[in-house]
Amino acid sequence: MSHNFSELKLLIIIGVLITLFLGILVILFIIYFQRKMLLKEKKIKEIEREKELQMVKATIEAEEKQKEKIVNNLHDEIKPLLVLLKHNIDKNTVKSNSKPELELIDKIIEGIRTSCLDLIPAFLSKFGLAKSLEDYLIKLDSGNDIVTEFENKINDTELNKFTKEDILNIYRICLETTSNLIKYSDCSFLKIKIESSDDKLIISFFHNGILISNHKINELTENSKGLGLKSLKTRTLILNATIDYSIEQNNPAVKFSIPFPL
């Protein structure tokens, strides 16, 4: 009887061990399956993100080509006609009242020249990002009721890590952000500061206008009928950058963090 009880006890122990073993196998299989599914989902998201980035890049490239086409048309076709018109008016009209018309044509020609520079910033290619932003702020200061300031704490070697396309996107982001701050915050002072921190390019915009929150800018972007805010979001996505609208040093600020290429 004792012998049979021992065998039964052994069988129970073996059964429990087998059950635990099978239970552990089931748990391990579930964990393995869940991890496999998570990795699959992650891979799918990465593929979708890559496709989205490729589409975004194609959109930006098409946009830049269209800008180049507009510039060529303005510079090669419209501007010469205006110069010829000015020459003919100046040559054939001796009355003093022709001066306003000539001044208007001069303003139109200068407007076309400025537009061409904005669409294809040759100054950027020649002098780089920092100098171009500083020059832009100087022009902004002289032509508007706004005081500007520029601070550069980064060298050209660090900026040269970016491709020409990246620099152009960063420049466009800075111009669009400046335009948005003037438009939405009603500021009378604006400072742009460039620096590097933790393998990232940091571009900060300090102003004395109305605080624009992250929620507010997202709302404006979603409801905007124009291309400016949407283009800003697109270029930020391409650069794998982040934007933060907040308050720094008791002043409203916008901070762009752009990782340096590896």
Beta strands, then each sheet from edge to edge (+ up, - down):
strand 1: 147-152
strand 2: 189-197
strand 3: 200-207
strand 4: 242-248
strand 5: 251-259
sheet 1: 1+ 2+ 3- 5+ 4-
end
